[in-house]
Amino acid sequence: MAGSVDTGGNGRRRWKPNAEINVTPFVDVMLVLLIVFMVSAPLLTVGIEVDLPDTEARAMTTSEEPITITIQADGTLFLMETPIEFDALSPRLQAIAGVGSEARIYIRADDGAEYGEVMRVMARVSAAGYANIGLVTDPISE
């Protein structure tokens, strides 16, 4: 009961407060905090190894043909379908769209191409003024 009845000496009823602590709101708050910390704790870890998944992206639907750079396994570069030297890549890209282009450029790298070569090409494309760089992958074959 929330309190007790004290009749006192004059016949009037008076409620005396009961000194119990209601722990139900405290338990509710603690359970909510527990769930929040359980969900957020894995997101706070840094330096975890990640195995990147194969992509299940849908095909792009664009009306214009995008600018693509292809990197073969032996390091040969192609701008669209034309072979190009690595040193000539940046001037050719700047000639196509100018400096600071908002156009998206796609890089298609062979599975056997070295990671360092792909990063060098991406750095050269970025230095040519392209901020929107996309990597093209094949969908998962089941």
C-alpha positions as CSV (number, residue, x, y, z in Angstrom):
1,M,0.0,0.0,0.0
2,A,1.2,3.5,-0.7
3,G,0.8,4.7,2.9
4,S,-0.8,3.9,6.1
5,V,-3.8,5.4,8.0
6,D,-3.2,7.2,11.2
7,T,-6.3,8.1,13.1
8,G,-4.4,10.1,15.8
9,G,-6.2,11.2,18.9
10,N,-8.7,13.6,17.3
11,G,-10.5,11.0,15.0
12,R,-9.4,12.5,11.7
13,R,-7.7,10.3,9.3
14,R,-4.3,11.3,8.1
15,W,-2.1,9.5,5.4
16,K,1.5,8.9,6.4
17,P,3.8,8.6,3.5
18,N,5.5,5.2,2.9
19,A,9.3,5.3,2.4
20,E,9.4,2.5,-0.3
21,I,11.4,3.1,-3.5
22,N,9.7,2.3,-6.7
23,V,12.4,0.6,-8.8
24,T,10.3,-0.1,-11.9
25,P,11.3,3.2,-13.7
26,F,14.9,2.6,-12.7
27,V,14.8,-0.9,-14.2
28,D,13.2,0.4,-17.4
29,V,15.9,3.0,-17.9
30,M,18.7,0.5,-17.2
31,L,17.3,-1.9,-19.7
32,V,17.0,0.8,-22.4
33,L,20.6,1.8,-21.7
34,L,21.8,-1.8,-21.8
35,I,20.2,-2.3,-25.2
36,V,21.7,1.0,-26.5
37,F,25.2,0.1,-25.4
38,M,24.9,-3.5,-26.7
39,V,24.0,-2.1,-30.2
40,S,26.6,0.7,-30.3
41,A,29.6,-1.2,-28.7
42,P,30.5,-3.2,-31.9
43,L,30.4,0.0,-33.9
44,L,33.0,1.7,-31.8
45,T,35.8,-0.8,-32.5
46,V,38.5,0.3,-34.9
47,G,40.9,-1.7,-36.9
48,I,38.8,-4.8,-37.5
49,E,39.6,-6.9,-40.5
50,V,36.9,-6.8,-43.1
51,D,36.3,-9.3,-45.9
52,L,34.5,-7.2,-48.5
53,P,31.5,-9.0,-50.0
54,D,30.8,-9.6,-53.7
55,T,28.4,-7.0,-55.0
56,E,24.8,-7.5,-55.9
57,A,24.4,-4.0,-57.4
58,R,21.9,-3.5,-60.1
59,A,22.9,-2.3,-63.6
60,M,23.2,1.4,-64.1
61,T,20.6,3.2,-66.2
62,T,22.1,6.3,-67.7
63,S,21.2,8.0,-71.0
64,E,24.8,9.0,-71.8
65,E,27.9,6.9,-72.1
66,P,30.1,7.3,-69.0
67,I,33.8,7.9,-69.1
68,T,35.5,4.6,-68.2
69,I,39.1,3.7,-67.5
70,T,40.0,0.0,-67.8
71,I,43.0,-1.6,-66.1
72,Q,44.0,-5.0,-67.4
73,A,45.8,-7.6,-65.3
74,D,49.2,-6.7,-67.0
75,G,48.7,-3.0,-66.2
76,T,47.6,-1.9,-69.6
77,L,45.3,1.2,-69.4
78,F,42.4,2.0,-71.7
79,L,40.5,5.3,-71.7
80,M,37.1,4.3,-73.1
81,E,38.3,1.8,-75.7
82,T,41.6,3.5,-76.6
83,P,44.9,2.3,-75.1
84,I,46.7,5.1,-73.2
85,E,49.9,5.5,-71.3
86,F,49.7,6.3,-67.6
87,D,51.5,9.6,-68.0
88,A,49.1,10.8,-70.7
89,L,46.0,9.9,-68.6
90,S,45.7,13.2,-66.6
91,P,46.1,15.6,-69.6
92,R,43.6,13.5,-71.7
93,L,41.0,13.6,-68.9
94,Q,41.4,17.3,-68.4
95,A,41.0,17.8,-72.1
96,I,37.7,15.8,-72.1
97,A,35.9,17.7,-69.4
98,G,38.1,20.4,-68.0
99,V,39.4,20.9,-64.5
100,G,37.1,20.2,-61.6
101,S,34.6,18.2,-63.5
102,E,31.4,17.0,-61.8
103,A,31.1,14.1,-64.3
104,R,31.3,10.6,-62.9
105,I,34.2,8.5,-64.1
106,Y,34.2,4.7,-63.8
107,I,37.3,2.5,-63.2
108,R,37.1,-1.1,-64.4
109,A,40.0,-3.1,-63.0
110,D,40.7,-6.7,-63.8
111,D,40.6,-9.1,-60.9
112,G,44.3,-9.8,-61.4
113,A,45.3,-6.2,-61.5
114,E,47.6,-5.1,-58.6
115,Y,45.9,-3.0,-55.9
116,G,48.7,-0.4,-56.1
117,E,48.1,0.1,-59.8
118,V,44.4,0.7,-59.2
119,M,45.2,3.2,-56.5
120,R,47.7,5.0,-58.7
121,V,45.1,5.4,-61.4
122,M,42.5,6.6,-58.9
123,A,45.0,9.2,-57.6
124,R,45.7,10.4,-61.2
125,V,42.0,10.7,-61.9
126,S,41.5,12.7,-58.8
127,A,44.4,14.9,-59.6
128,A,42.8,15.5,-63.0
129,G,39.9,17.2,-61.2
130,Y,37.3,14.4,-61.0
131,A,35.6,14.0,-57.6
132,N,33.1,11.3,-58.5
133,I,35.0,8.1,-59.1
134,G,33.2,4.8,-59.2
135,L,34.5,1.3,-59.3
136,V,32.7,-1.2,-61.6
137,T,32.2,-4.7,-60.5
138,D,30.5,-7.8,-61.9
139,P,27.3,-9.1,-60.2
140,I,27.5,-12.4,-58.3
141,S,27.0,-15.4,-60.5
142,E,25.0,-18.1,-58.8
